[in-house]
């Protein structure tokens, strides 16, 4: 299951060998989403998977489900709650400091294009993919065990968490680039492909979140990292099952030229308004103008004096409910929103999300108890709504990102857009940490937490000021930037040979 040409600059003519897109589209429309019984749901789901398998190949579908479901879904879903308790109970940090350290540990997600360039330019023993995935699996496993058994300072713990993030982001680049390439080949199924990825992530996350609360309660924050380390081991298994042909030595000599050519094409893409305008909106929409105060809310929810004092199991349940809501959001997008214009899909979910955020004021001011709404019911309902609406925003953003990738450099461009999104979120976390410090929100003083919630919720509307940057069309009609490809026959010949191997894993045959 070799990954798509992450930084490989020339699109191979092999796309013509794929199943015609019209056939794929007609296959997709051959079944209905409507069903009135559980067996009908299962049948429709199996038909949908069959359509995806016919369009993209069974190995590709399986690889996407493993990487997104295990490496991202299970691991990230479980690690989130475990890390929250690690900073709160083991490191004894304040909410603002916790957010700052967690933002630092997430920086590896902000430089994803670097990983694509590395894998394409510096093969190991002639292999460009699976050796890196094996290294990430082993390194991630060791770093998680270090967090589990060693007594670390905050800065050293942040280093190990950042290393784990690298080991997650690298496989993510492999899968993201493959999804971007296949979305270009069959644009009518691009939403379905993103739904497969996000659905796998949500299901894996549901398992991780479901186990996280009981794990923290029984094993403690550090001991729970042992269960998290299962994911890197499974990543090693997936990497070893990834069919990849060793590159001939004659091809390896052109890797640097291919890298420089890719960078030139990437520079042209960045200067095209068709690309940079939506990219700028993605940056704003993912948190640059929206302070994130999630750690303060977590500290307050688990505080037995100032807050409800929820235990580990209930906090795990809250995360699991959020994952279920994410699945509902993905289904809702595919059923009702996928044919609307991008501006409409970004507008209304953001407005609703801002309103839902204001409901937290009722919780932190304890007004819900005055009207006899238990904290548990209020928190679960709020989490379900907010996560479902969040996915209604994120799915079209991912589809838009995939469609913006020019032919031949899909991996580099898609990784860049995801890094823009991640960096926007990181800026939002730091913005939130600064807001908490300015309002003096601490573990022993939550008197101004309601004001932080109010500012956060209102600022969620700020990206709408930049909605004009998004093209007013549907995801299926948007056109990527048009860039010229190289006429260098040597590079083209080398890259074509590389692509012959890369294409193998998205076909039924695994031989190159």
C-alpha positions in Angstrom: 0.0 0.0 0.0 2.5 2.6 -1.1 1.7 6.2 -0.4 0.9 8.6 -3.2 3.6 10.9 -4.6 4.0 13.2 -1.6 6.4 15.6 -3.2 6.7 13.9 -6.6 6.2 16.6 -9.1 4.9 15.0 -12.4 1.5 13.3 -12.7 1.8 10.0 -14.4 -0.3 9.2 -17.4 -1.4 6.1 -15.5 -4.6 7.9 -14.3 -6.1 7.0 -17.7 -5.9 3.3 -16.6 -8.2 3.9 -13.7 -11.9 3.1 -13.8 -13.7 6.0 -15.5 -15.1 8.5 -13.1 -18.5 8.3 -14.7 -18.7 4.6 -13.9 -17.7 5.4 -10.3 -20.3 8.1 -10.0 -23.0 5.9 -11.3 -22.0 3.2 -8.9 -22.3 5.6 -6.0 -25.7 6.7 -7.1 -26.9 3.1 -7.4 -27.8 2.8 -3.8 -29.9 4.9 -1.5 -29.1 6.3 1.9 -32.6 5.7 3.1 -33.2 2.7 5.3 -35.7 2.0 7.9 -34.2 -0.9 9.9 -30.8 -1.8 11.4 -30.2 -4.5 8.7 -30.9 -1.9 6.1 -28.3 0.3 7.6 -25.7 -2.5 7.5 -26.6 -3.3 3.9 -26.3 0.3 2.8 -23.0 0.6 4.6 -21.6 -2.5 3.0 -22.7 -1.3 -0.4 -21.0 2.0 0.2 -17.8 0.2 1.2 -18.1 -1.9 -2.0 -18.4 1.3 -4.1 -15.3 2.7 -2.4 -13.4 -0.5 -2.9 -14.3 -0.6 -6.6 -13.3 3.0 -7.1 -10.1 3.1 -5.1 -9.1 -0.5 -4.5 -9.4 -2.7 -1.4 -5.8 -2.2 -0.2 -6.2 1.5 -0.3 -9.5 1.5 1.6 -8.0 -0.8 4.2 -4.9 1.3 4.6 -6.9 4.5 5.1 -9.1 2.8 7.7 -6.0 1.6 9.6 -4.0 4.8 9.6 -7.0 7.1 10.4 -8.8 4.6 12.7 -5.8 3.4 14.8 -2.9 5.8 14.5 -5.1 8.9 14.7 -8.5 7.8 16.0 -7.7 5.4 18.8 -4.3 6.9 19.8 -5.4 10.5 19.7 -8.8 9.8 21.3 -7.2 8.1 24.2 -4.1 10.2 24.5 -6.2 13.5 24.8 -7.8 12.6 28.1 -4.7 10.8 29.4 -2.6 13.9 28.7 -5.1 16.2 30.3 -4.9 14.3 33.6 -1.1 13.9 33.2 -0.7 17.7 33.2 -3.3 18.3 35.9 -2.4 15.5 38.4 1.2 14.5 37.6 2.8 17.8 36.6 0.4 19.9 38.8 0.1 22.6 36.1 -2.3 25.6 35.9 -4.8 25.7 33.0 -3.0 28.4 31.0 0.4 26.7 31.4 -1.1 23.4 30.4 -2.4 24.9 27.2 1.0 26.4 26.4 2.9 23.2 26.9 0.3 21.2 24.9 0.5 23.7 22.1 4.3 23.3 22.0 3.9 19.5 21.8 1.6 19.8 18.9 4.0 21.9 16.7 5.0 18.8 14.7 1.6 18.7 13.2 2.2 22.2 11.9 5.1 21.2 9.6 3.7 18.3 7.8 5.0 19.2 4.3 8.5 18.6 5.6 7.7 15.0 6.2 6.4 14.5 2.6 9.5 16.1 1.2 11.7 13.9 3.4 10.1 10.6 2.4 10.2 11.4 -1.3 13.8 12.8 -1.4 15.6 10.6 1.0 14.7 7.0 0.6 16.1 4.4 3.0 17.8 1.5 1.2 15.7 2.4 -1.8 12.4 2.5 0.0 10.5 5.7 0.5 7.6 4.8 2.7 7.5 1.7 4.9 10.9 2.2 6.6 9.8 5.6 7.8 6.5 4.2 9.1 8.4 1.4 10.9 10.7 4.0 12.5 7.7 6.1 13.5 6.0 3.1 15.1 9.1 2.1 17.1 9.9 5.6 18.2 6.3 6.4 19.1 6.2 3.2 21.2 9.4 4.0 23.1 8.4 7.7 23.8 5.0 6.6 25.2 6.8 4.1 27.5 9.1 6.9 28.6 6.0 9.0 29.6 4.6 5.9 31.4 7.6 5.0 33.5 9.8 8.0 33.9 9.4 11.0 36.2 9.9 13.9 33.9 10.1 17.7 34.1 7.5 19.6 32.1 9.9 20.5 29.4 11.2 16.9 29.0 7.6 15.6 29.0 6.8 18.1 26.3 9.7 16.9 24.2 8.5 13.3 24.4 4.9 14.3 23.6 6.2 16.3 20.6 8.1 13.2 19.5 4.9 11.2 19.7 3.2 13.8 17.6 5.9 13.5 14.9 5.3 9.7 14.9 1.6 10.3 14.3 2.0 13.1 11.8 4.3 11.2 9.5 1.8 8.4 8.8 -0.9 11.0 8.5 1.0 12.6 5.6 1.1 9.3 3.9 -2.7 8.8 4.2 -3.6 12.5 3.5 -1.6 12.6 0.3 -3.1 9.4 -0.9 -6.6 10.7 -0.2 -5.8 14.0 -2.0 -4.6 12.1 -5.1 -7.5 9.8 -5.3 -10.0 12.7 -4.7 -8.5 14.3 -7.8 -9.0 11.1 -9.8 -12.7 10.7 -8.8 -13.9 14.1 -7.6 -17.5 13.0 -7.4 -16.4 10.6 -4.6 -14.1 13.1 -2.8 -16.7 13.7 -0.1 -17.1 9.9 0.4 -13.4 9.4 0.6 -13.1 12.1 3.3 -16.1 10.6 5.0 -14.3 7.2 5.0 -11.3 8.8 6.6 -13.2 10.8 9.2 -15.6 7.9 9.9 -12.6 5.6 10.6 -11.1 8.3 12.7 -14.3 8.7 14.7 -14.9 5.0 15.2 -11.3 4.5 16.4 -11.6 7.6 18.5 -14.8 6.3 20.0 -12.9 3.1 21.1 -10.0 5.2 22.5 -12.3 7.6 24.4 -14.4 4.8 25.7 -11.3 3.1 27.2 -9.5 6.3 28.4 -11.7 7.1 31.4 -11.5 3.6 32.9 -7.8 3.4 32.1 -7.0 6.7 33.9 -9.1 5.6 36.8 -7.5 2.2 37.1 -3.9 2.8 35.9 -3.4 6.5 36.5 -2.4 9.0 33.8 1.1 7.5 33.4 0.1 3.9 33.4 -2.6 4.7 30.7 0.2 5.6 28.2 0.9 1.8 28.1 -2.5 1.3 26.5 -1.9 4.2 24.1 1.3 2.5 22.9 -0.7 -0.2 21.3 -1.3 2.1 18.3 2.3 2.5 17.2 2.8 -1.2 17.3 -0.2 -1.7 15.0 1.3 1.0 12.8 4.4 -1.2 12.4 2.2 -4.1 11.3 0.4 -1.8 8.7 3.8 -0.6 7.4 5.2 -4.1 6.9 2.0 -5.0 5.0 2.5 -2.0 2.7 3.6 -3.3 -0.7 6.5 -1.1 -2.1 9.0 -1.8 -4.8 12.6 -0.8 -4.1 13.7 2.1 -6.3 16.5 1.4 -8.8 19.7 3.2 -8.2 19.3 5.1 -11.4 16.1 6.7 -10.1 17.6 7.7 -6.8 20.0 10.1 -8.5 17.1 12.2 -9.6 15.5 12.6 -6.2 17.1 16.0 -5.4 16.1 17.4 -8.9 12.5 16.2 -8.3 12.5 17.9 -4.9 13.6 21.2 -6.4 11.1 20.9 -9.1 8.4 20.3 -6.6 9.3 23.3 -4.6 9.2 25.5 -7.8 5.7 24.2 -8.6 4.6 24.7 -5.0 5.8 28.3 -5.1 3.7 28.9 -8.2 0.7 27.4 -6.4 1.1 29.6 -3.4 1.0 32.7 -5.6 -2.2 31.7 -7.3 -5.3 33.5 -5.7 -7.3 30.4 -6.5 -5.2 28.7 -3.8 -4.0 31.3 -1.3 -7.5 32.9 -0.7 -9.1 29.7 0.6 -5.9 28.7 2.4 -6.0 32.1 4.3 -9.6 31.4 5.3 -8.7 27.9 6.5 -6.1 29.5 8.7 -8.5 32.0 10.2 -11.3 29.5 10.6 -9.3 27.0 12.5 -8.6 29.2 15.5 -6.2 32.0 14.8 -9.0 34.5 15.8 -10.8 32.1 18.1 -9.3 31.5 21.6 -9.3 27.9 22.8 -10.0 27.5 26.5 -10.6 23.8 26.6 -8.1 23.1 29.3 -9.7 25.6 31.7 -13.1 23.9 31.0 -11.5 20.5 31.7 -10.0 21.7 35.0 -13.3 23.2 36.1 -15.3 20.2 35.1 -13.1 17.9 37.2 -12.9 20.3 40.2 -15.0 18.9 43.0 -15.3 22.3 44.8 -15.8 25.0 42.1 -17.2 22.7 39.4 -19.2 19.5 39.0 -16.2 17.3 40.0 -16.7 14.7 37.3 -14.6 11.6 37.6 -12.3 9.9 35.0 -15.0 7.5 33.7 -17.5 10.3 33.0 -14.9 12.5 31.3 -14.1 9.5 29.1 -17.9 9.1 28.4 -18.0 12.8 27.4 -15.2 12.3 24.9 -16.9 9.1 23.5 -20.2 11.0 23.1 -18.3 13.6 21.1 -17.0 10.9 18.8 -20.5 9.5 18.2 -21.6 13.1 17.4 -18.8 13.4 14.9 -20.0 10.4 13.1 -23.5 11.9 13.0 -22.0 15.1 11.7 -20.2 13.3 8.9 -23.4 11.4 7.9 -25.4 14.7 8.1 -22.9 16.4 5.8 -23.1 13.6 3.2 -26.9 13.5 3.3 -27.9 17.1 3.4 -25.0 19.5 2.8 -22.6 18.1 0.2 -24.4 19.8 -2.7 -24.6 23.3 -1.1 -22.1 26.0 -1.9 -19.0 26.2 0.2 -19.9 29.6 1.7 -23.2 28.2 2.9 -21.5 25.2 4.4 -19.1 27.4 6.3 -21.6 30.0 7.3 -24.4 28.3 9.2 -22.5 25.7 11.1 -20.2 28.4 12.5 -23.2 30.5 13.6 -24.7 27.6 15.3 -21.4 26.6 16.9 -21.0 30.1 18.4 -24.5 29.9 19.9 -23.8 26.4 21.4 -20.6 27.9 22.9 -22.6 30.4 24.7 -24.5 27.6 26.5 -21.3 27.0 28.5 -22.1 30.2 30.4 -25.2 28.5 31.8 -23.0 25.7 33.0 -20.2 27.6 34.6 -22.6 30.0 36.3 -24.5 26.9 37.6 -27.8 28.3 36.2 -28.6 24.8 34.8 -29.1 23.6 38.4 -31.6 26.3 39.1 -33.8 24.9 36.4 -33.2 21.3 37.5 -31.0 20.3 34.6 -28.2 17.9 36.0 -24.7 18.7 35.1 -24.2 15.3 33.5 -27.1 15.8 31.1 -26.1 19.3 30.2 -22.5 18.5 29.5 -23.3 15.4 27.4 -25.8 17.3 25.3 -23.5 20.2 24.8 -20.6 18.0 23.8 -22.7 16.1 21.4 -24.1 19.2 19.7 -20.8 21.0 19.5 -18.9 18.0 18.1 -21.6 17.3 15.5 -21.6 20.9 14.3 -17.8 21.0 14.3 -17.7 18.2 11.9 -20.2 19.9 9.6 -17.5 22.6 9.3 -14.5 20.4 9.1 -15.6 17.9 6.4 -16.2 20.6 3.7 -12.8 22.1 4.7 -11.1 18.8 4.1 -12.9 18.3 0.8 -12.0 21.8 -0.3 -8.3 21.2 0.6 -8.2 18.0 -1.4 -9.8 19.7 -4.5 -7.3 22.6 -4.3 -4.3 20.3 -4.8 -2.8 20.8 -8.3 -2.0 17.7 -10.3 1.4 16.2 -9.6 2.1 17.8 -6.2 -1.1 16.7 -4.3 0.8 15.4 -1.2 2.9 18.5 -0.6 -0.1 20.9 -1.1 -2.5 18.9 1.0 0.0 18.5 3.8 0.6 22.3 3.6 -3.1 23.0 3.9 -3.4 20.7 6.9 -0.4 22.4 8.4 -2.1 25.8 7.9 -5.2 24.4 9.6 -3.2 22.9 12.5 -1.1 26.1 13.0 -4.3 28.1 13.1 -5.6 25.8 15.8 -2.3 26.1 17.7 -2.5 29.9 17.6 -6.0 29.6 19.0 -4.7 27.5 21.9 -2.0 30.1 22.7 -4.5 32.9 22.3 -6.7 31.1 24.8 -3.8 30.6 27.2 -3.1 34.4 27.0 -6.8 35.1 27.6 -6.9 32.9 30.7 -3.8 34.6 32.1 -5.3 38.1 31.5 -8.5 37.1 33.2 -6.6 35.3 36.0 -8.4 32.0 35.5 -6.6 29.5 37.7 -7.3 26.2 39.6 -8.3 28.1 42.7 -10.2 31.0 41.0 -12.8 30.4 38.3 -14.7 33.6 38.9 -14.0 35.0 35.5 -14.3 31.8 33.6 -17.8 32.8 32.3 -16.2 35.9 30.7 -13.6 33.7 29.0 -16.4 31.6 27.6 -18.3 34.6 26.4 -15.3 36.0 24.6 -14.4 32.6 23.1 -18.0 32.1 21.8 -18.3 35.5 20.2 -14.9 35.3 18.6 -16.0 32.1 16.9 -18.0 34.4 14.5 -14.9 36.3 13.5 -13.9 34.1 10.6 -17.1 35.0 8.8 -15.5 38.4 8.1 -13.2 36.5 5.7 -15.8 34.2 4.1 -15.4 36.1 0.9 -12.1 34.4 0.4 -13.9 31.1 -0.2 -15.1 30.4 -3.7 -18.9 30.6 -4.0 -19.3 27.1 -5.6 -19.7 23.5 -4.6 -16.8 21.2 -3.8 -17.4 19.2 -7.0 -17.1 22.2 -9.3 -14.1 24.0 -7.8 -11.0 24.1 -10.0 -7.5 23.7 -8.6 -4.7 26.1 -9.6 -3.3 25.5 -13.0 0.5 25.1 -13.0 2.8 24.1 -15.7 4.8 20.9 -15.4 8.5 20.4 -16.2 9.7 19.4 -19.6 12.9 17.9 -18.1 12.8 14.4 -19.8 15.2 12.9 -17.2 13.1 14.0 -14.2 9.9 12.9 -16.0 11.3 9.5 -16.8 12.5 9.0 -13.2 9.3 10.2 -11.6 7.2 8.0 -14.0 9.1 5.0 -12.8 8.5 6.0 -9.2 4.8 6.5 -9.9 4.5 3.1 -11.5 5.4 1.6 -8.1 3.2 4.2 -6.2 0.1 3.4 -8.3 0.3 -0.3 -7.5 -1.1 0.1 -4.0 -4.3 1.8 -5.2 -5.0 -0.9 -7.7 -6.2 -4.4 -7.2 -2.8 -5.7 -8.0 0.1 -5.1 -5.6 2.8 -5.8 -8.1 4.7 -3.0 -9.8 
